[in-house]
Amino acid sequence: MVTQPCETEGMRFRVLAIACLGAVLALADTLTVSKVVEFVRSSVRMHQSDKDVAATLVTVKLTERLDDQTIEQLQGLGIGPKTLHALWMLRDQSAKLPEPSAAPMTTAVAGYRQAEPPSAEEQGRLIQEAREYAANYTRNLPDFICTEVVRRSAAPKPRSGGAPSWRDQDTLQIRLSYYQQREQYKLMLIDNRITNQDYEKVGGAKSFGDFGSLMAGIFNPASQARFEWARWSRIGDRPVMVFSYYIDQPHSHYEIRAEGADRRIVPAYSGLVMLDKQTHQVMCVTVKAEDIPPDFPVHAAETRLFYDYVDLSGHTFLLPLKSEVTMAGDEYLSRNDEQFRIYRKYSADSEITFGDVDTKPVAPLDDTKTKEGPAVKH
């Protein structure tokens, strides 16, 4: 399977994968808030479509009051805009009901409080700054080379709402060069063995365009993205401001096609953008395809891309650190854990040679740099 934003103004991003979507968890007509929370959490883990989750929630009648704090915490799991609106409807419908008999959410935010969100005026200014930053991001990047390590795994479709049983497939090591705002990929190793295969022709899940294309597609004015404040949060030890966004189908640049099949669609998509509290630079973006036709081979596609500050020849740049790509098809889920390592700068007249390749396994990145957590403590 293939997903990619359509190329517009030089943007290029795509993901190729073979995967699957879990079944919808059935809900009873009358539920407690804790049961609704359990369902939404399960739907996120199973990569259930935003449309299906919302359709189930609108049939629910609560026995307790659903409050904004619980919805805010569910937002932190990465729910889609339709699910969010369905939860808001449940909140309004349950406003006069008693409080939940048990705490609906037990998360890492215990002992923390949410700070007040920025004013509407400040939010508008932050989004405008992010638009300008995204528009200039790729043109301000230097030419460089880095090593990309892709650990690919797959799982059969879980049964009865169970968690996926992931199994490692292979590990790809790629020499990625960025020159004159264009990316070039050379596959060097497969499972630590030297290979001459063409990266684009290797089967399974692959991604291209992490260096600015995701960001540009979201913040491009032509996309007419609708942004809403989500929450204060933290990535590692860095405070961030989180906004949700939604781009409808007529303005989407996100293409999904089935590898080996003559079918392609351009769906709506949604996600989150996380801005550094101090610099207002983009530290993480997520993309989730919406409203995929039920007969299409790819049932779900989602990407989370994290950035970090990298030193290149004495200058600091914000560059991709890690990407997590998940896809879902008829029978299988696929997952790519990608990390970008060993950045080094080169000039336009440098001769780029790949020479001997180190076949030693590359250790996974420390997850503390990409772990999201509470931002404000009592």
N, C-alpha and C positions, 0 to 999 in steps of 0.2 A: 504494500500500500504506500501511497505517497501523499504527503501534505505539503503545501507551500503557499505563501502569500503570492498572488499574481505579481509579476514584475511591473512596478510603476516607478518612474523616475529613478531607475537604477537599483531599486530594492529587489532583493532575492533571498528567499528563505524557503526551505523545504525539509520535510521529514519523510523518510521512507520506512515503512514498517509492516509487519504481519502480526495481527493481534486479535483480541476479542473483548466483548462486553459482558459483564455479569448480569444476571437477571435482576429485575426489580424486586425489592423486598416488599412483600404484601403487608398492608396495614389494615387494621380493623377500623370500623367507622368511628368509634369513640375511644379516645386515647388520653393518657396523662401526658404532661409536658415531657417527662423523662423518656417516654416511649417515642415521642416525636424526635427528640434529640438523638436517641439511639438510631432511629431510622435515617436521619440526615447524615449522621456520622458514617453509617454503613454505606450509604449511597455515594459519599465522597470516596471512601476506600475502594469501592467497586467501580468507580468512574462512571456511575450512572448518569445519563444525560440530564441536563438541567430541565428540559421540557418534561421528561417522564416523572422526575421527582416532584416538580411543581404540580403536575396533573394529579398525582397521588395525594399531595397535601391538601388540595382544594376539596377533597372528598371527606376530610377528617373533621370531626367535631370534638373539641377539647372538653375535658372535665375540670381543667384548672386554667389559671391565667398564665399566658405566655408574655414575658416582659421583654423590654428592649435589650437588657443586659444579656439575656440568653441568646437573642438573635444576633447580637454583636459578636458573641463568642463563636456562634456557628459560622458567621461571616469569615472569621479567622481561619476556618477550615478550607476555604476556597469555594464556597457554594456559588452557583450562578445567579444571574439577575432574576430569572423567573422564580427560582426557589425562594430568593429573598422576598419578592413581592408576595408570594404565597404565604410566607411566614408573617409578613406584615398584616395580611388579611386575617390570619388566625389570631394575631395579637389584638386586632381591633374587635374581632368577634368574641374574644374571651375576656375583654376588659373588666366585666362585672363578675367574673367567676372568682372563686377563692384562690389563694396562693397555693403553689405546688406543695404537696405533703412531704416531698423529698427534694433535695437540691438537684436540679436538672443537669447541671454541668459541674464536673469535677476535673478541672484542667490545671495547667501550670500557672494560671494567673491567680491562684489562691494567694491571698495576702497582698494583692496589688489593686490599685484603683486606676481607672481610666482618666487621664488628664482631659481637660476641656479641648474640643477640637478647634482648629483655627477658625476665624470668622469666615463668612461666605466670601468677603472681599479678599481675604488672605488666601483662601483656597483657589480662587480664580487666578491670583497672581502666581501661585505655585505651579498651577497647570500651565500657565503661559510660559513661565521660566523653563519648565520641562519640555514644552514644544520647541522652544528655541535651542535648548541643549540637544535634543534629539536630532533636529535639523542639521546641526553643525557637528554632530558626534563623529561620523565616519570621515568627514573631510579634515578633521583635526587629528586623526590617528596617524602615528608614524608608520613607516613600512617596517615590518617585523616578521619574524619566524617564531612559531611555538610548536610544542608537542601536544597533540590532542589524544587522550586515551579514552576509548569508548568501551565500557563493559556492558554487554548485551545479554539480556535474560528474557525468558518467556514463561508463561504459565497457562495451563488449560483453564477454561471457564469455570469459576468456582460454582459449587452447587449449594443450594439452600442458604445463600447469604454468607458462606464461609470466606475466609481470607485467601487470596491467591497463593498457590504453592510455586514460588519462583524457582526456576532452575537456570543456572548459568549456561549461556550458549557459546560465546567466544569473547575475546578481548582484541580490539583493534588499536594499533598505535599508528598515528597519522602525523606526517610533517605538514603543518599548515603554514602557508606563507600569505602575508597580506601586503600587496604592492599596488600602489595607485588606486586604492579603494576597491580592490578586487581580491577575492580569496581563491587560493589554489590549494588543492588537497592531494597529497601523495601518500598512499597507503604503504607503510613500511613493514609492519609486523601483523600477523594474525596468530594469536596465542603464543606470542614471543618467538615466532618463526618468521624469518625474512620472506617476503612475498613480492611478486611483480604484478599482482592483480591490480586492475583499475578500481579505485575506490567507488566510483559511481556505478560500477557494474557488479559489485559484490552484493549478493542477496541480503535480505533482512533489513533491519532498521538503520537508517543513516540520516544525518542532518547536515544542512548547509546554511550559512548566512547568519550565524550568531553575532557577528560583529556589526550591530547597528540596525539590521533589517527588522527585527521584531520591534525594537523601540521606535523606529521610523514609521512603521505601519500603524502603530497605536496613536502616535502624536501628530501624524500628518493631518493638517486641517481637512484634506479631502476625505479622510475617513469619518469625519463628523462623530468622533467618539463621544459618548456621554459619560462624564466622570462624576463620581459621588465619593464623599469622604467615607472611609471605612473605619479606621482606628489608628491609634498610636501603637507602635510595636518595636521590635528590636530584631536585628539580624546579627547573630553573634553578640558582640558587646557594642554594636552601633545602633543608636536610636533611629528609627525611621518613621515616616508618615505614609500611611497606606491609603491609596485610592482604588476603588473598583471602577471598571469601565465596561462599556458595551458598545459594539460596532454592529449595526444592522447589516443585513445581507446586501442591499443595494450599494452600500459604501465599503463593502469588505474587499480586502486584497488577499484573502487567505484561501488558497486553493488546496483541495484534497483530491488526489487521484489514486486509483488502484493500480499498483505495480503489475504489469503484464495484462492489464485490462484497459479497454478503450473507454473509460468513464472518468469524468472529473466533475467536481462541484466547487462552488465558491460559497461557503456557508457564512452566516453571522458568527462572531466570536466575542468572547468576554474574558475577563481576568482581573489581575491586580497589578498596580505599579507601586513600588516602594521607593520613596525618596529619602535620601540622607537628611536628617534633621538639621544638620549644620550647613552642608554645602548645597542641598536641594538637588544633588545629582541622583540619577537613577541607579539604585543598587540591586533591584530585582524586578523582573517582569514575568507575568504568567499569561499564557494564552490557552483558551479552551474553546474548541469548535462547538457551535450551537446549531440545533435544528437540522441535524444531518438526516437525510431521507432514510427511512427504515430499511429500504432494499439496497442501500449502498454497502459495499463490502467493508468499509471502515465505519464503525459505529461511534467511535469516540477518539479524540486526539487532544493531547494536552502537553504543554511545555512549561517548565520553570527554569529561568535563566538568571544566574547570580553573577554579579560583577564584584571586582575588588581592585584596590590600587596596586599597580605594578611599577617598579622602577626599570626604566629603559635608558641606559647611558646617562644616568644622572637626572633624568626627568621622570615625573610620576604621571601615569595615565590610568584611567579607569577602564579595565579590560575584563572580558569574560573569565570567570573562575570555574564555574560548574554549571552544567545543564542537566535537567532531568526530563526525559521525553517518554511519555506513555501513550500507547495506542491500543485500540480494541477492535477486534473483528468478530467473525461468527463463532469461532471455536477457541481462540487463544488471545491472551493479553501479551503485549511486548513492552519491555522497559529498557531504555538506554540511560546509563549513568555516564555522563561525559565530563571530563576534567581537562583544563587547559593549563599546561605546565611549561616551564623553562622558556619564558619569553626572552627574545634577544633581538636587538635592532640591527637593520642593515640598510645600506644606502642603495640608491637606484642603480648604480654601476657595479654593485657587488655581484660576483659570480656565485650563484646559489647551488652548492653541491651537497649531496646527501651522504656521500662517503660511507664509512662503516656505521652500522647501527648497533646500539647497545640493546642486547636481547634480554637484559635483566628485567623482571617484572617491576612495574611502577606501582608503588603503594597508593591506596586510595587516599583522598584528601581527608583531613580532619573535619568532621561534620560540624564542629562548633562554629565555623565561619559562616555556615549557611543555615544554622538552626534558628528558627524564629521563636521569640519568647516575649514575655511581658516587658513593658517599657518604663512604667512609672511605679515606684514603690511608696507605700505609706510611710 
